[in-house]
């Protein structure tokens, strides 16, 4: 089956341009001109990825992102945010809300297509089948894409899960920010080190008391250690 990509943007020209190019790349496309129409669609069907503009007529993209990441049913769906050129604040806010990637307007359709493929590929990559136990009460299950804390499931975005599983794959080893970025995006995305820090901060907030297992090695990177 073709992967379904939802495009949420109030500029018809952008929706048409992106739709045509992604269809040529083999994707199924569904376009929306406003947030409410898209949210109603989510009640019937879940896309494999969402391209979400920040500026929408009825609700800004940040609210849509917050809504999706706050619902266990839609939280795993990766989101690529479309932001204003050079506006770092928008990019950081999107990442803090759980967006998986961002691209600035005006953008290259070829670059956007590459980003879509990269994000989807990350979701398909299989981790080790065995559970990873960070402690007696914190368990990562790569096969189920689940993190359990004291028997309770912790809902993480795909990027947060991948970072935690990556760090936990070798307890005690320090991974640099560049190594974490390479694991998430490879050479297909130019991002700043702050991206990792944003995801780590969100991850720690969700883990609560178990956040102590993620240790920051000043000037180097991060590690997981009991």
Secondary structure, DSSP 8 states (H G I E B T S, - for coil): ---EEEEE-S-HHHHHHHHHHHHHTT-EEEEESSHHHHHHHHTT---SEEEEES--SSS-HHHHHHHHHTSTTTTTSEEEEEE-TT-HHHHHHHHHTT-SEEEESS--HHHHHHHHHHHHHHHH----SS-EESSSSEEEETTTTEEEETTEE----HHHHHHHHHHHTTTT--EEHHHHHHHHHTTS----THHHHHHHHHHHHHHGGGGGGEEEETTTEEEE--
